Amino acid sequence: MDEKNKESPAQPGASAGTSLPQNFRAIVMYGISNEEALAVMKAVKAISPSMKDTAFAMTTKTNIDWPLGKLIAELHAEHRMMRQWAEAQRTKPDHEESQ
C-alpha cells in the first residue's frame, strides 16, 4: 500500500443501526489500481451533472470487513466534510501580505 492510501486504525463512529443518507451516491471500488480508480471517477462524473457529486471509496485493510452500511455512512460523513472544506477554500478571501 502506498503512502497516500495508509489508513488510520480508528474505526468510524457509525453504528450498525445508522440510517443511510438520502440523496447520496457512492461507488466503492475493490481490486483496482489508483490509476484505474481515477479513470472510473472521471468517467462516472462525465455521465451527467447529477453524477458530479458522487463519492468514491476504495476498500482498505481497515474497511474491508465493515458492513456496507457502516462504510457508506463513514463515506457520507467524509464526503460532507470534504465538500465543506472545499467550499470554505472557494469563499476564503485572498489575503495579500503587505510589508
Biotite code that builds the C-alpha atoms (Angstrom):
import biotite.structure as struc

atoms = struc.array([
    struc.Atom([0.000, 0.000, 0.000], chain_id="A", res_id=1, res_name="MET", atom_name="CA", element="C"),
    struc.Atom([1.429, 3.380, -0.917], chain_id="A", res_id=2, res_name="ASP", atom_name="CA", element="C"),
    struc.Atom([1.766, 6.403, 1.384], chain_id="A", res_id=3, res_name="GLU", atom_name="CA", element="C"),
    struc.Atom([-1.406, 8.072, 0.058], chain_id="A", res_id=4, res_name="LYS", atom_name="CA", element="C"),
    struc.Atom([-3.575, 5.088, 0.963], chain_id="A", res_id=5, res_name="ASN", atom_name="CA", element="C"),
    struc.Atom([-2.455, 4.483, 4.540], chain_id="A", res_id=6, res_name="LYS", atom_name="CA", element="C"),
    struc.Atom([-5.385, 4.104, 6.882], chain_id="A", res_id=7, res_name="GLU", atom_name="CA", element="C"),
    struc.Atom([-5.606, 5.100, 10.498], chain_id="A", res_id=8, res_name="SER", atom_name="CA", element="C"),
    struc.Atom([-6.519, 2.302, 12.901], chain_id="A", res_id=9, res_name="PRO", atom_name="CA", element="C"),
    struc.Atom([-9.556, 4.203, 14.194], chain_id="A", res_id=10, res_name="ALA", atom_name="CA", element="C"),
    struc.Atom([-12.967, 2.800, 13.368], chain_id="A", res_id=11, res_name="GLN", atom_name="CA", element="C"),
    struc.Atom([-15.705, 5.136, 12.147], chain_id="A", res_id=12, res_name="PRO", atom_name="CA", element="C"),
    struc.Atom([-18.391, 6.214, 14.561], chain_id="A", res_id=13, res_name="GLY", atom_name="CA", element="C"),
    struc.Atom([-21.312, 4.881, 12.543], chain_id="A", res_id=14, res_name="ALA", atom_name="CA", element="C"),
    struc.Atom([-23.219, 2.199, 14.387], chain_id="A", res_id=15, res_name="SER", atom_name="CA", element="C"),
    struc.Atom([-24.853, -0.824, 12.807], chain_id="A", res_id=16, res_name="ALA", atom_name="CA", element="C"),
    struc.Atom([-28.276, 0.834, 13.157], chain_id="A", res_id=17, res_name="GLY", atom_name="CA", element="C"),
    struc.Atom([-27.301, 4.071, 11.435], chain_id="A", res_id=18, res_name="THR", atom_name="CA", element="C"),
    struc.Atom([-29.805, 5.075, 8.787], chain_id="A", res_id=19, res_name="SER", atom_name="CA", element="C"),
    struc.Atom([-28.307, 5.618, 5.382], chain_id="A", res_id=20, res_name="LEU", atom_name="CA", element="C"),
    struc.Atom([-28.247, 9.135, 3.943], chain_id="A", res_id=21, res_name="PRO", atom_name="CA", element="C"),
    struc.Atom([-30.852, 10.110, 1.395], chain_id="A", res_id=22, res_name="GLN", atom_name="CA", element="C"),
    struc.Atom([-29.816, 11.597, -1.967], chain_id="A", res_id=23, res_name="ASN", atom_name="CA", element="C"),
    struc.Atom([-26.237, 10.349, -1.577], chain_id="A", res_id=24, res_name="PHE", atom_name="CA", element="C"),
    struc.Atom([-24.420, 8.453, -4.319], chain_id="A", res_id=25, res_name="ARG", atom_name="CA", element="C"),
    struc.Atom([-21.369, 6.357, -3.636], chain_id="A", res_id=26, res_name="ALA", atom_name="CA", element="C"),
    struc.Atom([-19.201, 3.924, -5.530], chain_id="A", res_id=27, res_name="ILE", atom_name="CA", element="C"),
    struc.Atom([-16.936, 1.524, -3.644], chain_id="A", res_id=28, res_name="VAL", atom_name="CA", element="C"),
    struc.Atom([-14.058, 0.034, -5.626], chain_id="A", res_id=29, res_name="MET", atom_name="CA", element="C"),
    struc.Atom([-12.092, -3.114, -4.882], chain_id="A", res_id=30, res_name="TYR", atom_name="CA", element="C"),
    struc.Atom([-9.074, -4.634, -6.566], chain_id="A", res_id=31, res_name="GLY", atom_name="CA", element="C"),
    struc.Atom([-8.199, -1.853, -8.969], chain_id="A", res_id=32, res_name="ILE", atom_name="CA", element="C"),
    struc.Atom([-5.164, 0.398, -9.221], chain_id="A", res_id=33, res_name="SER", atom_name="CA", element="C"),
    struc.Atom([-5.125, 4.082, -8.315], chain_id="A", res_id=34, res_name="ASN", atom_name="CA", element="C"),
    struc.Atom([-4.856, 4.946, -11.998], chain_id="A", res_id=35, res_name="GLU", atom_name="CA", element="C"),
    struc.Atom([-7.893, 2.798, -12.815], chain_id="A", res_id=36, res_name="GLU", atom_name="CA", element="C"),
    struc.Atom([-9.803, 4.357, -9.914], chain_id="A", res_id=37, res_name="ALA", atom_name="CA", element="C"),
    struc.Atom([-9.107, 7.846, -11.241], chain_id="A", res_id=38, res_name="LEU", atom_name="CA", element="C"),
    struc.Atom([-10.324, 6.781, -14.685], chain_id="A", res_id=39, res_name="ALA", atom_name="CA", element="C"),
    struc.Atom([-13.532, 5.363, -13.151], chain_id="A", res_id=40, res_name="VAL", atom_name="CA", element="C"),
    struc.Atom([-14.136, 8.568, -11.194], chain_id="A", res_id=41, res_name="MET", atom_name="CA", element="C"),
    struc.Atom([-13.606, 10.733, -14.270], chain_id="A", res_id=42, res_name="LYS", atom_name="CA", element="C"),
    struc.Atom([-15.894, 8.539, -16.401], chain_id="A", res_id=43, res_name="ALA", atom_name="CA", element="C"),
    struc.Atom([-18.690, 8.467, -13.800], chain_id="A", res_id=44, res_name="VAL", atom_name="CA", element="C"),
    struc.Atom([-18.591, 12.226, -13.275], chain_id="A", res_id=45, res_name="LYS", atom_name="CA", element="C"),
    struc.Atom([-18.792, 12.723, -17.057], chain_id="A", res_id=46, res_name="ALA", atom_name="CA", element="C"),
    struc.Atom([-22.068, 10.783, -17.290], chain_id="A", res_id=47, res_name="ILE", atom_name="CA", element="C"),
    struc.Atom([-24.238, 13.702, -16.228], chain_id="A", res_id=48, res_name="SER", atom_name="CA", element="C"),
    struc.Atom([-24.235, 16.758, -13.960], chain_id="A", res_id=49, res_name="PRO", atom_name="CA", element="C"),
    struc.Atom([-26.110, 14.769, -11.317], chain_id="A", res_id=50, res_name="SER", atom_name="CA", element="C"),
    struc.Atom([-23.138, 12.401, -11.015], chain_id="A", res_id=51, res_name="MET", atom_name="CA", element="C"),
    struc.Atom([-20.584, 15.142, -10.276], chain_id="A", res_id=52, res_name="LYS", atom_name="CA", element="C"),
    struc.Atom([-21.189, 14.926, -6.504], chain_id="A", res_id=53, res_name="ASP", atom_name="CA", element="C"),
    struc.Atom([-20.783, 11.142, -6.334], chain_id="A", res_id=54, res_name="THR", atom_name="CA", element="C"),
    struc.Atom([-18.480, 9.940, -3.549], chain_id="A", res_id=55, res_name="ALA", atom_name="CA", element="C"),
    struc.Atom([-15.873, 7.281, -4.234], chain_id="A", res_id=56, res_name="PHE", atom_name="CA", element="C"),
    struc.Atom([-14.003, 4.922, -1.953], chain_id="A", res_id=57, res_name="ALA", atom_name="CA", element="C"),
    struc.Atom([-11.537, 2.139, -2.333], chain_id="A", res_id=58, res_name="MET", atom_name="CA", element="C"),
    struc.Atom([-11.514, -0.768, 0.029], chain_id="A", res_id=59, res_name="THR", atom_name="CA", element="C"),
    struc.Atom([-8.658, -0.846, 2.504], chain_id="A", res_id=60, res_name="THR", atom_name="CA", element="C"),
    struc.Atom([-7.320, -3.231, 5.129], chain_id="A", res_id=61, res_name="LYS", atom_name="CA", element="C"),
    struc.Atom([-9.266, -1.163, 7.645], chain_id="A", res_id=62, res_name="THR", atom_name="CA", element="C"),
    struc.Atom([-12.685, -1.015, 5.951], chain_id="A", res_id=63, res_name="ASN", atom_name="CA", element="C"),
    struc.Atom([-12.811, -4.336, 4.080], chain_id="A", res_id=64, res_name="ILE", atom_name="CA", element="C"),
    struc.Atom([-14.529, -6.084, 6.995], chain_id="A", res_id=65, res_name="ASP", atom_name="CA", element="C"),
    struc.Atom([-17.026, -3.327, 7.766], chain_id="A", res_id=66, res_name="TRP", atom_name="CA", element="C"),
    struc.Atom([-20.706, -3.865, 6.983], chain_id="A", res_id=67, res_name="PRO", atom_name="CA", element="C"),
    struc.Atom([-21.614, -1.972, 3.808], chain_id="A", res_id=68, res_name="LEU", atom_name="CA", element="C"),
    struc.Atom([-23.969, 0.386, 5.664], chain_id="A", res_id=69, res_name="GLY", atom_name="CA", element="C"),
    struc.Atom([-21.177, 1.385, 8.025], chain_id="A", res_id=70, res_name="LYS", atom_name="CA", element="C"),
    struc.Atom([-18.835, 2.066, 5.099], chain_id="A", res_id=71, res_name="LEU", atom_name="CA", element="C"),
    struc.Atom([-21.460, 4.177, 3.325], chain_id="A", res_id=72, res_name="ILE", atom_name="CA", element="C"),
    struc.Atom([-22.200, 6.151, 6.495], chain_id="A", res_id=73, res_name="ALA", atom_name="CA", element="C"),
    struc.Atom([-18.487, 6.856, 7.001], chain_id="A", res_id=74, res_name="GLU", atom_name="CA", element="C"),
    struc.Atom([-18.046, 7.757, 3.343], chain_id="A", res_id=75, res_name="LEU", atom_name="CA", element="C"),
    struc.Atom([-21.007, 10.148, 3.569], chain_id="A", res_id=76, res_name="HIS", atom_name="CA", element="C"),
    struc.Atom([-19.514, 11.884, 6.621], chain_id="A", res_id=77, res_name="ALA", atom_name="CA", element="C"),
    struc.Atom([-16.094, 12.214, 4.977], chain_id="A", res_id=78, res_name="GLU", atom_name="CA", element="C"),
    struc.Atom([-17.630, 13.433, 1.699], chain_id="A", res_id=79, res_name="HIS", atom_name="CA", element="C"),
    struc.Atom([-19.672, 16.072, 3.533], chain_id="A", res_id=80, res_name="ARG", atom_name="CA", element="C"),
    struc.Atom([-16.573, 17.307, 5.412], chain_id="A", res_id=81, res_name="MET", atom_name="CA", element="C"),
    struc.Atom([-14.532, 17.467, 2.196], chain_id="A", res_id=82, res_name="MET", atom_name="CA", element="C"),
    struc.Atom([-17.284, 19.442, 0.437], chain_id="A", res_id=83, res_name="ARG", atom_name="CA", element="C"),
    struc.Atom([-17.467, 21.880, 3.358], chain_id="A", res_id=84, res_name="GLN", atom_name="CA", element="C"),
    struc.Atom([-13.678, 22.327, 3.286], chain_id="A", res_id=85, res_name="TRP", atom_name="CA", element="C"),
    struc.Atom([-13.692, 22.856, -0.494], chain_id="A", res_id=86, res_name="ALA", atom_name="CA", element="C"),
    struc.Atom([-16.475, 25.435, -0.174], chain_id="A", res_id=87, res_name="GLU", atom_name="CA", element="C"),
    struc.Atom([-14.562, 27.252, 2.564], chain_id="A", res_id=88, res_name="ALA", atom_name="CA", element="C"),
    struc.Atom([-11.499, 27.350, 0.307], chain_id="A", res_id=89, res_name="GLN", atom_name="CA", element="C"),
    struc.Atom([-13.541, 28.801, -2.566], chain_id="A", res_id=90, res_name="ARG", atom_name="CA", element="C"),
    struc.Atom([-15.103, 31.508, -0.406], chain_id="A", res_id=91, res_name="THR", atom_name="CA", element="C"),
    struc.Atom([-11.967, 32.376, 1.561], chain_id="A", res_id=92, res_name="LYS", atom_name="CA", element="C"),
    struc.Atom([-10.886, 35.917, 0.761], chain_id="A", res_id=93, res_name="PRO", atom_name="CA", element="C"),
    struc.Atom([-7.412, 36.266, -0.655], chain_id="A", res_id=94, res_name="ASP", atom_name="CA", element="C"),
    struc.Atom([-5.105, 37.809, 1.893], chain_id="A", res_id=95, res_name="HIS", atom_name="CA", element="C"),
    struc.Atom([-2.354, 39.847, 0.374], chain_id="A", res_id=96, res_name="GLU", atom_name="CA", element="C"),
    struc.Atom([0.688, 40.152, 2.527], chain_id="A", res_id=97, res_name="GLU", atom_name="CA", element="C"),
    struc.Atom([1.748, 43.760, 2.842], chain_id="A", res_id=98, res_name="SER", atom_name="CA", element="C"),
    struc.Atom([5.064, 44.783, 4.232], chain_id="A", res_id=99, res_name="GLN", atom_name="CA", element="C"),
])
